[in-house]
Amino acid sequence: MSLAREIAKQRAKKDLTMREAAQLAKLSHNAVWRAEQGDADMRTMVRIAHALRVPVAKMTKAIQADARRLVAA
């Protein structure tokens, strides 16, 4: 699973809107939307993941999956 999908999944699991997640991460709503689309830099993705308290192991696994897809492309 990609980090973008993991962020979206965890946000939904916590029953938060994108705006609420953005407030937690101190980012704009647009930044969260872009992150969930996979169109954000790693710093933004990690900032949101930390705000949502996504476990580091899940982030690492998702990042590794993203890296494998990039290498295979």
C-alpha positions as a printed Julia matrix, in Angstrom:
73×3 Matrix{Float64}:
   0.0    0.0     0.0
   1.32   3.46   -0.84
   1.92   6.11    1.79
  -0.81   8.24    0.17
  -3.33   5.42    0.54
  -2.21   4.71    4.1
  -2.7    8.37    5.04
  -6.2    8.38    3.49
  -7.07   5.09    5.2
  -5.89   6.28    8.62
  -7.69   9.63    8.25
 -10.94   7.83    7.41
 -10.4    5.33   10.22
 -10.15   8.23   12.67
 -13.3    9.73   11.11
 -11.57  13.0    10.27
 -12.3   15.28    7.36
  -9.42  16.51    5.21
  -9.82  19.92    6.84
  -9.54  18.41   10.32
  -6.45  16.43    9.32
  -4.98  19.6     7.82
  -5.53  21.46   11.08
  -3.81  18.69   13.04
  -0.83  18.77   10.68
  -0.87  22.59   10.48
  -1.2   22.43    6.7
  -3.77  23.55    4.16
  -6.71  21.42    3.12
  -5.19  21.37   -0.38
  -1.93  19.92    0.99
  -3.82  17.0     2.55
  -5.81  16.44   -0.64
  -2.6   16.43   -2.71
  -0.93  14.05   -0.26
  -3.82  11.61   -0.5
  -3.5   11.78   -4.28
   0.2   10.94   -3.97
   1.18  14.39   -5.23
   3.06  15.81   -2.25
   6.65  15.83   -1.13
   7.8   13.31    1.45
   8.09  15.95    4.17
   4.4   16.84    3.81
   3.36  13.18    3.71
   5.31  12.4     6.88
   3.97  15.51    8.62
   0.39  14.4     7.96
   1.16  10.82    8.93
   2.63  11.98   12.24
  -0.37  14.23   12.91
  -2.65  11.24   12.32
  -0.39   9.09   14.5
   0.25   6.58   11.74
   2.73   4.1    13.21
   6.28   4.4    11.87
   6.2    0.74   10.8
   3.18   1.4     8.58
   4.84   4.5     7.09
   8.05   2.56    6.42
   6.19  -0.31    4.79
   4.2    2.11    2.62
   7.33   4.05    1.63
   9.09   0.81    0.68
   6.11  -0.18   -1.49
   6.25   3.23   -3.2
   9.99   2.82   -3.8
   9.54  -0.64   -5.31
   6.93   0.74   -7.73
   9.26   3.56   -8.77
  12.18   1.23   -9.37
  10.01  -1.17  -11.37
   8.69   1.63  -13.6
